[in-house]
Amino acid sequence: MASLNMNGPFGFTSDEIDDLVAGERMGNYALGEMRADTFIAQYVGRSNADLKRRLILGYPKFKFSYADSAEME
């Protein structure tokens, strides 16, 4: 499997993003958590225009639902 050669992990805050990520550059990102000394990615995404804007602004709203089981219906 090819590596994306990502930097980090860093804290997912507006200040960290502003300090570390250049504007108006496309790129890939992974959101997750540390377990022991290992970064566990829980979401992987891409911005084809402005990675910094995607990370800082994200999406203004979200929706969710609970599931009764892990089975697909």
Backbone as a ProteinNet text record, in pm:
[ID]
protein_1_A
[PRIMARY]
MASLNMNGPFGFTSDEIDDLVAGERMGNYALGEMRADTFIAQYVGRSNADLKRRLILGYPKFKFSYADSAEME
[TERTIARY]
84.3	0	88.9	56.9	133.3	110.7	213.1	204.4	171.9	93.7	63.1	165.9	261.6	367.2	312	215.5	152.5	240.2	234.1	299.5	206.3	262	178.9	192.7	106.1	-21.7	-6.8	-104.2	-111.7	-248.3	-260.6	-390.1	-484.9	-610.3	-708.8	-777.5	-702.6	-756.1	-733.6	-811.6	-794.9	-655	-600.8	-466.7	-360.5	-366.7	-269.1	-278.2	-399.4	-418.9	-365.2	-397.2	-352.2	-199.6	-135.2	10.7	81.9	22.7	94.4	57.5	-65	-113.3	-116.9	-53	-52.3	-188.6	-229.9	-357	-345.6	-460.1	-472.8	-383.7	-372.7	-299.3	-391.4	-393.8	-472.3	-396.5	-469	-400.7	-494.9	-436	-508.3	-500.6	-596	-593.6	-652.9	-613.1	-668.3	-704.4	-821.6	-866.7	-870.6	-822.8	-822.2	-772.7	-717	-671.6	-545.6	-476.6	-357.2	-396.2	-344.3	-356.1	-215.2	-168.4	-26.8	55.7	142.5	225.3	182.2	56.3	8.4	-109.3	-104.5	-216.6	-317.8	-441	-549.3	-640.3	-638	-722	-866.5	-957.4	-1099.5	-1173.9	-1112.5	-1171.5	-1057	-1063.3	-962.9	-1034.5	-981	-1044.8	-943	-994.3	-910.5	-974.1	-890.3	-937.9	-868.3	-944.9	-888.9	-859.5	-888.6	-868.3	-789.2	-838.3	-777	-787.9	-683.3	-681.9	-704.2	-639.6	-652.9	-797.7	-862.1	-1002.5	-1091	-1067.4	-1147.7	-1132.6	-1011.6	-990.1	-1046.9	-1028.6	-1076.1	-1228.1	-1282	-1425.9	-1506.7	-1451.1	-1525.5	-1661.8	-1762.5	-1899.3	-1977.4	-2068	-2136.7	-2241.1	-2288.5	-2392.6	-2361.5	-2420.1	-2409.4	-2540.6	-2558	-2673.6	-2621.5	-2701.2	-2662.6	-2786.1	-2767.1	-2871.9	-2804.5	-2879	-2829.3	-2863.8	-2789.4	-2814.7	-2845.8	-2935	-2968.3	-2870.8	-2802.1	-2703.1	-2604	-2501	-2400.1	-2440	-2548.6	-2595	-2652.8	-2626	-2684.5	-2830	-2915.1	-3057.5	-3094.1
-117.8	0	124.2	221.5	345.8	431.4	502.7	592	733.8	805.1	945.2	1039	984.1	1063.6	1183.1	1157.3	1264	1307.3	1434.8	1490.3	1476.3	1470.5	1468.2	1337.9	1317.5	1383.7	1515.5	1601.3	1730.8	1744.9	1837.6	1866.9	1925.2	1881.6	1927	2053.2	2164.6	2293.6	2396.1	2501.4	2607.9	2667.7	2685.5	2742.3	2652.4	2521.2	2427.2	2427.6	2420.2	2417.7	2545.7	2659.1	2787.8	2797.3	2745.5	2751.7	2655.2	2539.5	2432.5	2410.9	2444.1	2409.2	2533	2523.9	2634.6	2645.8	2766.9	2789.4	2766.7	2744.6	2730.3	2620.8	2508.7	2391.8	2271.4	2185.1	2062.5	1962.1	1867	1766.5	1667.3	1574.4	1467.5	1489.6	1434.5	1444.9	1320.2	1295.4	1185.3	1240.6	1206.3	1245.5	1119.3	1127.8	1009	1036.9	934.5	944.4	862.2	890.4	813.7	702.8	584.2	470.8	420.5	434.9	408.9	501.6	450.8	534	523.7	483.4	459.7	551.3	618.6	700.3	608.9	612.7	532.9	626.8	615.3	700.6	653.3	747.6	715.9	776.5	874.1	935	985	955.7	1002	1081.6	1198.4	1283.3	1351	1432.3	1499.7	1633.3	1731.6	1859.3	1881.1	1903.8	1927.8	2074.9	2160.2	2303.8	2367.9	2357	2428.4	2344.7	2268.5	2179.2	2254.6	2368.9	2446.6	2488.4	2538.1	2579.7	2460.9	2346.5	2226.8	2187.7	2192.2	2152.6	2253.9	2381.7	2484.5	2497.6	2504.9	2527.9	2399.9	2290.3	2165.9	2187.2	2135.2	2153.8	2220.6	2310.2	2385.2	2305.7	2196.5	2117	1969	1887.9	1744.2	1678.9	1554.5	1474.1	1341	1272.3	1140.2	1059.7	931.1	843.3	732.8	672	559.6	431.5	327.3	198.5	95.4	3	-104.2	-220.9	-230.2	-336	-294.6	-372.9	-345.5	-402.7	-475.1	-536.6	-432.9	-449	-361	-400.1	-301.8	-331.2	-312.9
0	0	0	-80.6	-89.6	34.1	76.1	191	145	225.2	195.4	257.5	333.3	396.5	474.5	560	637.1	752.9	787.5	904.9	1024.2	1143.1	1262.8	1336.6	1432.6	1457.8	1534.8	1514.5	1580.6	1645.8	1739.5	1800.2	1696.5	1696.2	1596.9	1649	1646.7	1690	1579.9	1581.5	1481.5	1487.2	1607.9	1622.6	1560.5	1588.4	1531.4	1378.5	1327	1182.1	1120.4	1181	1129.1	1127.8	1232.3	1242.7	1148	1120.6	1051.8	905.8	867.1	733.1	644.3	529.7	433.2	366.1	336.2	267.9	118.5	56.4	-88.1	-145.4	-72	-118.2	-107.3	-207.7	-197.5	-113.2	-55.5	25	89.5	163	230.7	381.2	454.5	599.5	662.7	784.7	863	1000.1	1048.5	1182.1	1267.3	1389	1472.4	1611.8	1674.2	1811.6	1829.8	1938.6	1973.7	2069.6	2046.7	2138.4	2159.6	2281.3	2313.7	2225.9	2143.8	2056.1	1910.2	1885.7	1749.2	1717.4	1601.6	1555.3	1488.1	1534	1478.6	1399.8	1266.9	1182	1189.8	1210.8	1215.5	1097.1	1032.1	912.9	826.2	698.5	603	495.3	462.5	362.8	273.9	182.2	84.2	48.5	21.7	-31.5	-165	-268	-400.5	-424.6	-327.6	-348	-234.4	-110.1	1.6	128.4	157.1	272.3	402.9	419.3	542.6	565.6	463	473.8	509.8	447.3	476.2	622	674.5	813.2	911.7	886	979	974.6	855.5	843.8	853.6	803.1	804.2	740.1	801.8	756.7	868.5	836.9	941.5	1019.9	966.2	1033.5	1019	1103.2	1087.9	1127.7	1083.4	1119.3	1171.2	1248.5	1293.7	1328.3	1341.2	1391.1	1471	1561.1	1637.5	1564.5	1589.3	1525.8	1632.9	1599.7	1691.7	1683	1567.1	1548.4	1441.3	1423	1319.8	1185.1	1178.6	1053.8	958.6	831.1	729.7	709.3	694.1	672.5	528.5
[MASK]
+++++++++++++++++++++++++++++++++++++++++++++++++++++++++++++++++++++++++

